[in-house]
Amino acid sequence: MLNWFRKKESKEQTAIRTDIHSHLLPGLDDGVQSFEDAEEIILRFVRAGYQKLITTPHIMSDAYRNTPEGIRSKLAELNDYLKSKNISIQVEVAAEYYLDEAFNKSIELNQEILTFGNKYLLFETNFMTEPLHLKEFIFMATTKGYQLVLAHPERYLYLQNDISKAEDMINRGVYFQINTSSLTGYYSREAQRTAFKLIDKGWVHFLGSDCHSLQHIRLLEEAKRSRYYQKALTLPLLNNNL
């Protein structure tokens, strides 16, 4: 009987309680466009057992020129809306930064950067080729105390084609956040296979929904039935330390 309770407790401890990557602030990027849509998605997170959502609007100089002030203002609106609907869940903000010249300059000039937890900084790159100055950026940002988290590494062609590049980034101190929906094959079969490889090698530090819409929350629910989702839960994921 005692062993049974211990197994049950261990299973509950492995469940993901904090999501670190989503686009749930209405109208700021290619995510939800209304508070009603955000409400419906957040209710699905609540039913799935999540206790905290760290939503991460895009910041990219040529498309979504969001600012920390604007993001925090929209978060306040969302939290007021959820309170009016008696929906109880902790919602915080960071951002998903696109690695471009403007972002690199922001880090260099010590401008305000939205992070989560212990100065974790979520960033993405172009999907086709490794950025020319990626290694220099990693060195500069980590020197300034940021803990870099690469969003959805399984989706980048330059990592799919050469997994040793992923190992090099990890050796440089970069954390990896895979999209849970990648386990379903939603983005591509190659992204799915790369996600499997990263899990097999133990190179996954966070799971994230990257939820933009109801379709994505449905994929999250589907992915939880995947054998590789269960395998990912056996890794020392950092989600629940936040």
C-alpha positions in Angstrom: 0.0 0.0 0.0 2.8 2.4 0.9 4.6 1.7 -2.4 1.3 2.4 -4.3 1.0 5.8 -2.8 4.6 6.6 -3.6 4.1 5.8 -7.2 1.0 7.9 -7.4 2.8 10.9 -5.8 5.7 10.5 -8.3 3.3 10.5 -11.2 1.6 13.7 -10.0 5.0 15.4 -9.6 5.9 14.8 -13.2 2.8 16.5 -14.6 3.5 19.9 -16.3 2.0 22.7 -14.1 3.6 25.7 -15.8 3.6 26.5 -19.5 6.3 28.8 -20.6 5.5 29.6 -24.2 2.2 30.8 -25.6 0.6 33.7 -27.4 -2.5 34.6 -25.4 -2.5 38.4 -25.2 -5.1 39.5 -27.7 -4.0 41.4 -30.7 -0.3 41.7 -30.0 0.9 39.1 -32.6 -0.3 36.1 -34.5 -1.8 34.5 -31.5 -5.3 35.1 -30.1 -7.2 38.1 -31.3 -9.9 38.5 -28.6 -10.3 38.1 -24.9 -13.1 35.6 -25.5 -10.6 33.3 -27.5 -8.0 33.7 -24.7 -10.7 32.7 -22.2 -11.6 29.5 -24.0 -8.0 28.4 -24.4 -7.1 29.3 -20.8 -10.0 27.3 -19.5 -8.7 24.3 -21.4 -5.3 24.8 -19.7 -7.0 24.9 -16.3 -8.9 21.7 -17.0 -5.6 20.1 -18.0 -4.2 20.9 -14.6 -2.0 23.9 -15.4 -1.5 26.3 -12.5 0.6 29.0 -14.2 0.9 30.3 -17.8 3.8 32.4 -18.9 2.6 33.9 -22.1 5.2 35.2 -24.5 4.3 37.6 -27.3 6.6 37.8 -30.3 9.0 40.7 -30.4 10.6 41.1 -33.8 11.7 44.3 -35.4 10.1 43.7 -38.8 6.8 42.4 -37.7 5.7 42.6 -34.1 7.3 45.7 -32.5 5.9 45.0 -29.0 7.4 46.7 -26.0 7.7 45.5 -22.3 5.3 48.4 -21.4 2.7 47.4 -24.0 2.9 43.7 -23.1 2.5 44.4 -19.3 -0.5 46.7 -20.0 -2.2 44.0 -22.1 -1.5 41.4 -19.4 -3.3 43.6 -16.8 -6.3 43.8 -19.2 -6.3 40.0 -19.5 -6.0 39.4 -15.8 -8.9 41.9 -15.2 -11.0 40.0 -17.8 -10.2 36.6 -16.2 -11.1 37.9 -12.8 -14.4 39.2 -14.1 -15.1 35.7 -15.3 -14.0 34.1 -12.0 -11.2 32.2 -13.8 -8.4 31.5 -11.3 -5.0 30.8 -12.8 -1.7 32.7 -12.6 -0.8 34.4 -15.8 2.6 36.1 -16.2 4.5 37.5 -19.2 7.9 37.2 -20.8 8.4 37.4 -24.6 9.6 35.4 -27.5 12.4 37.4 -29.0 13.5 36.9 -32.6 17.3 37.0 -33.0 17.9 39.9 -35.3 20.1 43.0 -35.2 17.7 45.0 -33.1 17.4 42.3 -30.4 21.2 41.8 -30.4 21.6 45.6 -29.9 19.1 45.6 -27.0 21.1 43.0 -25.2 24.4 44.9 -25.9 22.9 48.2 -24.6 21.4 46.6 -21.5 17.9 47.6 -22.4 14.9 46.0 -20.6 14.3 42.4 -21.6 11.3 40.4 -20.5 12.4 37.2 -18.9 10.8 34.5 -16.7 12.0 32.6 -13.7 15.7 33.0 -13.0 16.4 35.3 -15.9 15.4 32.8 -18.5 15.2 34.5 -21.9 13.2 32.8 -24.6 14.4 33.4 -28.2 14.0 32.1 -31.7 16.0 32.3 -34.9 15.2 32.0 -38.6 14.1 28.5 -39.5 16.5 27.8 -42.4 20.1 28.7 -41.6 22.1 29.2 -38.5 22.4 32.9 -37.7 25.9 34.1 -38.7 26.7 35.5 -35.2 24.8 33.0 -33.1 27.8 31.9 -31.0 28.8 35.5 -30.4 25.2 36.3 -29.3 25.1 33.3 -26.9 28.4 34.4 -25.3 27.4 38.0 -24.9 23.9 37.2 -23.5 25.2 34.6 -21.0 28.0 36.9 -19.9 25.3 39.4 -19.0 23.5 36.8 -16.8 20.7 35.7 -19.1 19.9 32.0 -19.2 19.0 31.5 -22.9 16.1 29.2 -23.8 15.9 28.3 -27.5 12.2 28.0 -28.6 11.3 24.9 -30.6 14.8 23.7 -31.7 13.2 20.8 -33.4 11.7 23.1 -36.1 15.0 24.6 -37.3 16.3 23.0 -40.5 19.9 23.7 -39.6 19.5 21.6 -36.4 17.4 18.9 -38.1 20.2 18.5 -40.7 23.1 18.5 -38.2 22.2 17.4 -34.7 25.8 18.2 -33.6 24.9 21.9 -33.8 22.3 21.3 -31.1 24.9 19.6 -28.9 27.2 22.6 -29.4 24.5 25.0 -28.3 23.8 23.0 -25.2 27.5 22.9 -24.4 27.4 26.7 -24.6 24.7 26.8 -21.9 21.6 27.2 -24.0 18.4 25.4 -22.7 16.0 23.8 -25.2 12.2 24.2 -25.2 10.4 21.8 -27.5 6.8 22.4 -28.6 4.7 19.6 -27.2 2.6 19.6 -30.4 5.7 18.7 -32.4 5.3 15.2 -30.9 2.1 14.8 -33.0 3.9 15.6 -36.3 1.9 18.8 -36.7 4.8 20.9 -38.0 6.4 18.2 -40.1 7.6 14.7 -39.8 11.2 15.9 -39.6 10.4 18.2 -36.8 8.7 15.3 -35.0 11.7 13.0 -35.6 14.1 15.8 -34.3 11.9 16.2 -31.2 12.2 12.5 -30.6 16.0 12.7 -31.0 16.3 15.5 -28.5 14.2 13.7 -26.0 16.2 10.5 -26.5 19.4 12.4 -25.9 18.0 14.1 -22.8 18.5 17.5 -24.5 15.1 18.9 -23.5 14.8 21.3 -20.5 11.3 22.7 -21.0 8.1 21.7 -22.7 6.0 24.5 -24.1 2.6 24.7 -25.8 3.5 27.5 -28.2 -0.3 27.9 -28.1 -1.7 30.4 -30.6 -5.2 29.1 -31.0 -7.7 26.4 -30.1 -6.2 24.1 -32.6 -2.9 24.2 -30.7 -4.6 23.5 -27.4 -6.3 20.5 -29.0 -2.9 19.3 -30.3 -1.5 19.7 -26.8 -4.2 17.3 -25.5 -3.4 14.9 -28.3 0.4 15.0 -27.7 -0.1 13.9 -24.1 -1.1 10.5 -25.3 2.3 10.2 -27.1 4.9 7.7 -25.8 7.5 10.4 -26.2 5.5 12.9 -24.1 5.7 10.4 -21.3 9.4 9.9 -21.9 9.9 13.7 -21.8 8.3 13.8 -18.4 11.0 11.5 -17.1 13.6 14.2 -17.9 14.6 16.8 -15.3 12.3 19.4 -16.9 12.5 22.9 -15.4 8.8 23.9 -16.0 7.7 23.2 -12.5 10.6 25.0 -10.8 9.0 28.3 -11.9 
